Amino acid sequence: MEITLKNIDRDNAEKDADLIAANREIEALGQRVYELEEELDEHQARENDLVNDLQSADQAFESAKSHYENLVNALKDARKALQSERDEALAKVKREENSRREDREGLKRDLKEMDERHRRVLEDRDQVRT
C-alpha cells in the first residue's frame, strides 16, 4: 500500500508538473496572442492613416485637376476672344483699305475729269481766239 501511495504521489507530482508546464505554455501563448493583437491594432491604425492620406491626396489631386481644367477653359475662352477681336480688327482694316482705295480711285477719276474739262476749256478758248 505504501508503494501504491508512492506511485499515486509520484503520478500526482507528474500530473502537477504537467499541469504547471501546460499552464506556463498557455500563459506564454496568451501573451503571444496579446502581442499579436497589439501588432494587429498598430497595423490597422497605420492602414487607416494611409487610407486617410490616400483620400487626402485624391482630394488634392481632384482639386488641382479641377483648377487646371478651369484654367485651361479660361485660357481657351480668352484665346477665342482675342482671335475674334483680331479677326474683327483685320476685317475693319480691310474695309478701311477698300474704302481708301475706292476714295483714291474716285479722286483720280475726278482729277482726270477735271483735267479733261480744263483741257477742253483751254481748247475751246484757243479755238475762240483763232
C-alpha positions in Angstrom: 0.0 0.0 0.0 2.9 2.3 0.7 4.2 1.6 -2.8 0.8 2.4 -4.2 0.7 5.6 -2.3 4.1 6.5 -3.5 3.1 5.7 -7.1 0.0 7.8 -6.6 2.0 10.6 -5.2 4.5 10.3 -8.0 1.7 10.3 -10.6 0.1 13.3 -8.9 3.5 15.0 -8.9 4.0 14.2 -12.6 0.4 15.4 -13.3 1.1 18.6 -11.3 4.3 19.2 -13.2 2.4 18.5 -16.5 -0.3 20.9 -15.4 2.2 23.6 -14.4 4.0 23.2 -17.7 0.7 23.3 -19.6 -0.3 26.4 -17.6 3.0 28.1 -18.4 2.6 27.2 -22.1 -1.0 28.6 -22.0 0.3 31.8 -20.3 3.1 32.1 -22.9 0.6 31.5 -25.8 -1.8 34.0 -24.2 1.0 36.6 -24.0 1.8 35.9 -27.7 -1.9 36.3 -28.6 -1.9 39.6 -26.8 1.3 40.8 -28.5 -0.2 39.8 -31.9 -3.4 41.6 -31.2 -1.4 44.7 -30.3 0.6 44.4 -33.5 -2.7 44.0 -35.4 -4.1 47.1 -33.8 -0.9 49.0 -34.8 -1.1 47.8 -38.4 -4.8 48.7 -38.6 -4.0 52.1 -37.3 -1.2 52.6 -39.8 -3.5 51.3 -42.6 -6.2 53.8 -41.5 -3.6 56.6 -41.6 -2.5 55.5 -45.1 -6.1 55.3 -46.3 -6.7 58.9 -44.9 -3.5 60.1 -46.6 -4.6 58.5 -49.8 -8.0 60.1 -49.6 -6.5 63.5 -48.9 -4.1 63.0 -51.9 -7.0 62.1 -54.1 -9.0 65.1 -53.0 -6.0 67.4 -53.6 -5.5 65.8 -57.0 -9.1 66.3 -57.9 -9.0 69.9 -56.7 -5.8 70.6 -58.7 -7.3 68.8 -61.7 -10.5 70.9 -61.5 -8.4 74.1 -61.1 -6.3 73.1 -64.1 -9.4 72.4 -66.2 -10.9 75.7 -65.2 -7.6 77.5 -66.1 -7.5 75.7 -69.5 -11.1 76.7 -70.2 -10.4 80.3 -69.2 -7.4 80.4 -71.5 -9.3 78.9 -74.3 -12.1 81.5 -73.9 -9.5 84.3 -73.7 -7.9 82.9 -76.9 -11.2 82.8 -78.7 -12.0 86.3 -77.6 -8.6 87.5 -78.8 -8.9 85.7 -82.1 -12.4 87.2 -82.5 -11.0 90.7 -81.7 -8.1 90.2 -84.1 -10.5 89.0 -86.9 -12.8 92.0 -86.3 -9.8 94.4 -86.4 -8.4 92.8 -89.6 -11.9 93.0 -91.2 -12.1 96.6 -90.2 -8.7 97.4 -91.6 -9.6 95.7 -94.9 -12.8 97.7 -95.1 -10.9 100.9 -94.4 -8.3 99.9 -97.0 -11.0 99.2 -99.6 -12.7 102.4 -98.7 -9.5 104.4 -99.1 -8.7 102.6 -102.4 -12.2 103.5 -103.6 -11.7 107.1 -102.5 -8.3 107.3 -104.3 -9.8 105.9 -107.4 -12.7 108.3 -107.2 -10.3 111.2 -106.6 -8.2 110.0 -109.6 -11.4 109.9 -111.8 -12.4 113.3 -110.5 -9.0 114.7 -111.2 -9.0 113.1 -114.7 -12.4 114.5 -115.4 -11.4 117.9 -114.2 -8.2 117.7 -116.2 -10.2 116.7 -119.3 -12.7 119.6 -118.7 -9.8 122.0 -118.1 -8.2 120.8 -121.4 -11.5 121.2 -123.3 -11.9 124.7 -121.9 -8.4 125.6 -123.0 -9.0 124.1 -126.4 -12.3 126.0 -126.7 -10.6 129.2 -125.7 -7.8 128.6 -128.2 -10.4 128.0 -130.9 -12.3 131.1 -130.0 -9.1 133.1 -130.3 -8.2 131.8 -133.7 
